[in-house]
Amino acid sequence: MPFREINSKMVEATLAPGQKLFSQRGAMLAYRGEVSFTPNIQGGQGGVASMIGRRVAGEAAPLMTVEGSGTVMFGHGGHHIQVIELAGDTLYVEADRLLAFDGTLRQGTMFMGSQGGVMGMVRGQVTGQGLFTTTLTGHGAVAVMAHGGVIELPIAPGRDVHVDPQAYVAHHGEVRNKLSTAVGWRDMVGRGSGEAFQLELSGSGAVYVQASEEKL
């Protein structure tokens, strides 16, 4: 179910009978047709296990299920919106950045310590992801929110990408990532915000970077 970008801060989704999508509660701006909105307590396609994992950490974002026949416009807080198309791979993104996504995508939860141990958990705190992050897997579209617009940077073997953790939004694909200290790098570029780290991503996929260090 593709999202049509109305402008940089609004998207529109077309629903047909038998289709559904999930959106952040309060994100619906307007709609046409016979469309229903139902609070979702099952954690999306990830089920109860996904929901419980995030509830324990206090990091779950409330969702609603959107079904019916018509078109729905979404936006939230005046944030910029980036539409990401998944082709069978996995998107890693913090739950509160999710505006809306295809109901066909499988939602899960990943413990940050499973990628890099203690440094993985530190990375979660630095990037604002906390101890858990949300995963969306399958074929479909995801609309995520960011400050100041978003740029997509491809990641390929031998072409690693280094990102300021405060500007990181999401990534997808077969990507390895680690947090490394970079005091000299931050001092050199004049961005010493008190967190002398950079996020290094390698493998094959893409990372999304916002034009701001402000969190949602």
N, C-alpha and C positions, 0 to 999 in steps of 0.2 A: 504494500500500500504506500505509494509514494506521497510525500508531502510537497505541496506547492508553496514556494516562498512568495508571500504577498509583498513583503518588504523585509528589511533586515531584522525586524522584531516581531513578525507575525507569519504563521504558516497556516495552510489549509489542508485538511485531509478529506478525501471522499470515501464514504462508507457505503457498502452494498450489503444486502441481507446475507447473513451468515458470516460476515467479517466483524472483527472487533479490534479495538486498540486500547492501550492504557495511557493515561495522562496524569500529570500531577494535579491534585485537587485544586480547584480555583483557577486553572489555566484556560478554561473555555471562555472565549470572548464573544462568540456568536455562532449560530448554526442555522441551517435550513433543512427542512425535511422532518422525517420521523426518527428522531435520535433519542436514545435513553442514556442516562448517566447514573452509574451505580457505584457506591463506595466499595472498594476492593479490599478484602481482609485476608486474602490468600497469598499476598506477596507476588502478584503477577503470575507468570508461567512457572516461577520457581517454586511455588507451593509454600506450605507452612514452614518447612525447614529453612527456606531462604528468609522468610519473614522473621522467624524466631531468632536467627543469628544476628540480624540487624537490630531487632528490638532489645536484645541483651546489651548491645553496645550503645543503644540509644541513637542509632543512626538511620533508622528507617524513614523513608519519605512516603507520606500517604498517597495512594493512587486511587483513581476511579476507572471503572471499565466503561468504555464508550461503544455502543452498539446501535444498529438500525440501518436506515437508508437516508443518506443526505450528505451534506458537507458541514464540516466543523472547523472553526478558526481558533487557533491557539496562540497564546502569548502570556508572558508573566513578568511583572515587575519592570517592564521596559527593557529587559535584557536582550542582547543580541542572540540570534538563534542560528545554529548550524545544523544542517541536515546531513546525516551520515548514512550511507548505504552499506549494508553488510551482505556479503556473498558467501555465507557459510562459515565465516570466522567469528571471533569474539571481540566485543567492545568492552573496554574497562573504563568505567566512569562513575563518579560519585552520584549517589541517588538524588541529591537535591539539585543536580544539574539536568536531570531528565525532565523534559517538557512533555513529550509524548513518544510512543513507539508502537510498532506493529504488534498485534496480539499473537502473531505466529512466532515471535522471538522467545526463546527460553531464558528466563531470568534466574540468576544465581547470585551467590555471595562468596567472595574470596577473602580469606584472612590475609592481611598484608604481610604477616610474618612468614607466610608460605613462600614468599619471594624475597629472599635476602635476610631471613631471620630478624635479628634485632634491627639491622639497618632498614629492613623492609618496613618495620613498624615505625621507625623514625621517619622514613620517607612518607608514610601515611599521614603523620602529624604535620610534616613540613608542607605537603601538598594540599592539606585540608581534607584528605580522604579518611582520616581516623584509622581505626584498627581493621575496618572492613571496607571493601569497595564492591560496587555492583558490577555484574557481568551480564551481557546480553549476547546470545549466540543464535545463529541461524541466518536465514535469508529475509531481509526486510529493512525498513527505514527507521531511523532514530532521530529525533529532534532534541538537541542539547542546548543549554543556555550558557552564555559567557558574557563577560564584560568587554566592551570596546571592540567587538568583532573578533573573528577567528581566522587563522590561516592553517591550512593542512600541509604538513611537511612529510614527504615520503621517506620511509626508512628502507634501506636495501643493504645486502651484504657488503661490507666494506665502506658503507656510507652511514655511519652512526650519527645520531642527532643528539645534541646536548641542549637541555631546556632548563630555564629558570623554573624551579619547582612552583613558585607562586603564579607563574603564567601557564602552567600545565592545565589542560582541560580533560583530555581523554586520549586513549590510543586503541588501535585494533590491529589484528594480524598476529603472526608468529613473532612476537617482539619480546626480547629480554630487556629488563630495565634494572638499573641499580642507582643508588644514591652515593655520590662521592663528594668528599670535601674539596672545596675550591676557593679557599680564602683569597689567593692571589688573583684568580679569575674575577671574583666579585669586586675586589678592590680596584682592579684595572679598569673595569667597565663602569665603575661608579654606582654600583647597585648594592652596596653593603647594607642590607636591611636587617642585619643581625643574625641571619641564617646562612652560613657560608657553605652552601651545598649547590650542586647541580645534578640534574637528572639525566643520566646517560641511557639512551635507548638504541638497541641494535637488533638486527634480524631482518624481517621482511614485513612491512605493514605501513602504518602512518600514525603520526601523532598530531593532535590538535592543540594549538597554542593561542591563547587570547592576548589581546593588545593591552593588557592591564595586569597588575599584581593584586588586584582587589578580588576577594572571595565573595561568593553569593551569600 
